[in-house]
Amino acid sequence: MPRGRTPAGDGLLLLDKPEGWTSHDVVARTRRLAAT
């Protein structure tokens, strides 16, 4: 694992999908923000 990174934990994240976004858009953005 790269230095300064911590492993992603298991869990559940509930999100209200913004109007006009696809589910794939939300998942991609969330993964990018969580660096997974």
N, C-alpha and C positions, 0 to 999 in steps of 0.2 A: 504494500500500500504506500502511495506517495507520502512523503513527509508533510505533516501538518493536516492530514486528512483523517477523518474518523469514519469508521464503517457506518453505513446506513442501518438504522434500526428497523425492526419489524413494527408494523402498525397500520393504522387505518386513517385516512385523511378524507374528510367530507368537504366537498366544495360545491358552491352554487355556480354553475356554468354561466358565464356572461352571455348575454344574448348576442347571437352572431358568431359565436365560437363553436367549433366542433369539439366533440369529446377528445378527439386526437390532439387538437390544439391545446386543450387544457392539460392532458397527460404530458405532452412534449414540453410545455412551459414548466410544469411542476417538476419534471425530471431534471430539466436544465437548472432550475433554481436550487434543487436538492443535490445537484452534482452526482446523480446516479446514472 
